[in-house]
Amino acid sequence: MANPQTIKNGALHSVYPFLYGFDFDETDMDNRFASLLETHAALFSKTDAKLFSTAGRSELGGNHTDHNLGKVIAATINLDTIAAVSPRNDTKVVLISEGYPAVEVDLSNLGKVSSEENTTQALVRGIGAAFSKRGLSIGGWEANTTSRVLKGSGLSSSAAIEILCGTIFNHLYNEDVLTPVELAIIGKFSENEYFGKPSGLMDQIACANGGIVGIDFRDGDNPVVVPVPFSFSQHGYALAIVDTGGNHADLTPEYAAVPKEMRLVAAQFGKENLRQISKEEFEAKLPQLRATLNNDRALLRAIHFYSENERVSSMVTALQKNDFPSYLALVKASGESSFCFLQNLYPASNPKEQGLSLAIALTRNILGEQYVARVHGGGFAGTIQAYVPLNKIQSYTKSMETVFGKGSVTAICIRQKPTCCIAE
């Protein structure tokens, strides 16, 4: 098992590049993991522990398509949640995340506890239940975590915790028998059934898998996942996430309206999701749909769905062919479709707050002909994603931070390693 001294002696140096890409400080990472282990010893009186790492994710294309069984291209990134873990001899899980109250769950009860809804306890219990339903082993463990996955940034800090907990059960008690996609399905089950959030599966897959993946959700329970080996940094670009500081409060109706309106269109064909209707069927019935629905925004969002699905396929193909210029053009088109047709850059209820629109406009001004940017995540507030030439990332960051504040720009790169135990 790992201990602070082995970390400081360089035990993880060969692992870091697969977790953190081209841009990391070796000493900073040594100190981070050593501190995690020191905290573990103070909390649990254990002088050594196993180390785990699960990353956040970034959606690269397929904005608001997964909930209608669409296609997505996403990537595991170099910002992660790490945990020091020791097994227990009972059925209790103790999880202490930096900055949050301790979580304790007794796995002798795997039934849903209604009072736990919307809590981390619910997620842990649901993950344990999913393992048990599959006939897999579960047992107690104690862990402390710290995270660099930016909370509220659209990088899926919550999905990272779900996948991390699943990875711990998988490694400690099941010899890593489950694949990243299977861990993602377990995470979604827990979030849907125990936590009480009707999320899709994209976040969990992208956090679990490692690298860039194309995901087809036509069969929602059995998505097709295609790895796409590619490095933006090797092509001279950084992927920048810009946090505009928008307020996510009271935006639930805005988010909920997107899948609802897409499904309103699908219902006119007697279907539940747009993926069950061809683009040609939709276009042929468009005049009738406009008269019946009396909702042009729903139609525009359906148009976005169909064009975005086609774009994702083209984005995957472009990267597979090493055609980065075509890929960047498709990213820009994705951003424009989200802005014009999906309409998720600012809330209709508060058009004066347009941080995402402003960030994209400033990115266009700063980068000129090299401008490539799009909304990141669910939208309406929060973050944008920009592809920035490496030789301009410092000047871009400085310019954007004058408007959105220090620390608002985070340059990220692709992480190749899936969720895993990185040190015994």
Stockholm file with secondary structure:
# STOCKHOLM 1.0

chainA/1-424         MANPQTIKNGALHSVYPFLYGFDFDETDMDNRFASLLETHAALFSKTDAKLFSTAGRSELGGNHTDHNLGKVIAATINLDTIAAVSPRNDTKVVLISEGYPAVEVDLSNLGKVSSEENTTQALVRGIGAAFSKRGLSIGGWEANTTSRVLKGSGLSSSAAIEILCGTIFNHLYNEDVLTPVELAIIGKFSENEYFGKPSGLMDQIACANGGIVGIDFRDGDNPVVVPVPFSFSQHGYALAIVDTGGNHADLTPEYAAVPKEMRLVAAQFGKENLRQISKEEFEAKLPQLRATLNNDRALLRAIHFYSENERVSSMVTALQKNDFPSYLALVKASGESSFCFLQNLYPASNPKEQGLSLAIALTRNILGEQYVARVHGGGFAGTIQAYVPLNKIQSYTKSMETVFGKGSVTAICIRQKPTCCIAE
#=GR chainA/1-424 SS CBCHHHHHTTTTTTTHHHHHTTCCCHHHHHHHHHHHHHHHHHHHCCSCBEEEEEEEEEEEECTTTGGGTCEEEEEEEEEEEEEEEEECSSSEEEEEETTSCCEEEETTCCSCCGGGTTSHHHHHHHHHHHHHHTTCCCCCEEEEEEECSCTTTTSCHHHHHHHHHHHHHHHHHHTTCSCHHHHHHHHHHIIIIIICCCCCSHHHHHHHHCSEEEEECSSTTSCEEEECCCCSGGGTEEEEEEECCCCCTTCHHHHHHHHHHHHHHHHTTTCSSGGGSCHHHHHHTHHHHHHHHCCHHHHHHHHHHHHHHHHHHHHHHHHHTTCHHHHHHHHHHHHHHIIIIICCSSCTTCTTCCHHHHHHHHHHHHHGGGCCEEEETTCSSSEEEEEEEGGGHHHHHHHHHHHHCTTCEEEECBCCSCSEEEEC
#=GC SS_cons         CBCHHHHHTTTTTTTHHHHHTTCCCHHHHHHHHHHHHHHHHHHHCCSCBEEEEEEEEEEEECTTTGGGTCEEEEEEEEEEEEEEEEECSSSEEEEEETTSCCEEEETTCCSCCGGGTTSHHHHHHHHHHHHHHTTCCCCCEEEEEEECSCTTTTSCHHHHHHHHHHHHHHHHHHTTCSCHHHHHHHHHHIIIIIICCCCCSHHHHHHHHCSEEEEECSSTTSCEEEECCCCSGGGTEEEEEEECCCCCTTCHHHHHHHHHHHHHHHHTTTCSSGGGSCHHHHHHTHHHHHHHHCCHHHHHHHHHHHHHHHHHHHHHHHHHTTCHHHHHHHHHHHHHHIIIIICCSSCTTCTTCCHHHHHHHHHHHHHGGGCCEEEETTCSSSEEEEEEEGGGHHHHHHHHHHHHCTTCEEEECBCCSCSEEEEC
//
